[in-house]
């Protein structure tokens, strides 16, 4: 993951080494979790809106939608994608390195590394097939 500060001072993140002129380029990493960790998502604050609702789009994910916050370079994310595909599990993926609104939601959920799964108000950080399957069974879907 690369952090690029352009000539105009704007900061962007990309998964490919930048080409051309830029003021500053720094390689950064998004940590991945070696062990799954489960916690309760924080309650929304009064009057808060989701990043997408501020643009007039549909608000936050439905309570029964499984969302995986991930990055393309994460090995655990790749394992999770493969596991969900093999089991026919429907999910929505948010690339926290490319989607600004998704990265903001990831941060609001307390995300510190990928993958981070969200289902309703429950979250699971990290991936192992057993922990993930238990998470799905115990979460209201």
N, C-alpha and C positions, 0 to 999 in steps of 0.2 A: 504494500500500500504506500502511496507517495502523497505527501502534503506539498502542494505547490502554491506559492504566493506570487501572483502575477504582477506585472508592472503597475497595474492600477491598484494593487494592495488587496485584491480579492483572493481569498483562500479557497482552494478546491482540493478534493481528494480523488485519486485515481489508482487503478490497479496496474497501470502500465507506466513505464518510465516516460516522462514528458519529453517531447521534442520541441525544439525551437527555444526562443528566449523566455526566460522567466526570472523574477527577482530572486527567488529562493526555492530550492527543492530539498526536501528531507524525506528519507524513507522512514515510514512508521509501520508498526504492526498492530493488528487487532488481536488481542490474546484469545485463545480458545481454551475451553475448560477441559481439564483432564478427567474430572469426575463430575457427574451430574449433581446439581444442587437445586432443590426446590424451595420456592418461597411464594408468599402471597403478594400479588401486585398491589401497589399503593392505591388507595381510593382516590378517584378524581377529585380535584379541588373545586370548590364552588365557582361556577361561572367559567370554568375552563373549557376550552374547545380543543378538539383534536387538530393536528396540523392540516389535515385535508378539509375539515369543516370550515376553516378560516378562508378557504378559497371557494366556498360555495358547493363543494362536492359532498358526497355521502360522508357521514361522520364515522367514528371509529368502527373497528371490525365488529361484526355480530358476535354475540356471546358464545356461539357454538363454532366459530371459525378458528381453526388451528393456524397459527402464524409462526413461521420460522424466520428469525432474524439471523442472517448469515453473511458470509463473505465467500467469494469464489475460491480463494486460496486456502480455506480452512479444511483440513482433513476430516475433522469430526462432522462438519457440515456435509461433506461428500458422503460419509457413511450414513448420515441421517437421511439424505435424499434417496440413497439406494434402498435403505430399509423401508422408507415410506412407499416407494414405488413398488417394491416387492410385495408389500401388504395391501396395496391399493388404497392408501390413506390419502385423502384430499387435504391439501394445505396451500397456504399462500406464502410465498417466500419474499422477504424484504432484504435486499442487499444493503447493509448499513454503510458500505463504502461509496455507494452510488446514489442512494435515495436520501435526500436531505430530510424530508418529512419522516421517512422511516427511521433514520438515525435519531431524530428527536424523540420519536415514540420509544425506540430502543432505550435511550437514556432515561426517559420518564419511567420506564419499567424497572430501572435499576441495572440495566445491562452494562456489564464490564467486559464481557468476552462473548464469543460466538461458539456454537449456536445457542440461541436463546429461544425457547418455545413459549408461546402464549396461547392459552385456551380459556376464554372467559376471563376470570380474575386470577387464575392460577398460572404460574410460570415455572419452567424447568430450564436451568442453565446447564449446558453441557449435553453430551450424548453418550449413552450406552443403550443397546437394544432393550435390555431388561428394564432399566429405569424408565426409558421412554414409554414402553408398553404399559408399565405400571401407572405412569402419569396419565396416559389416555384412559385407562380403566377407571381410575379414581376421580378424574375430572368430569364434571357434568358436560356432556357433549350434545 
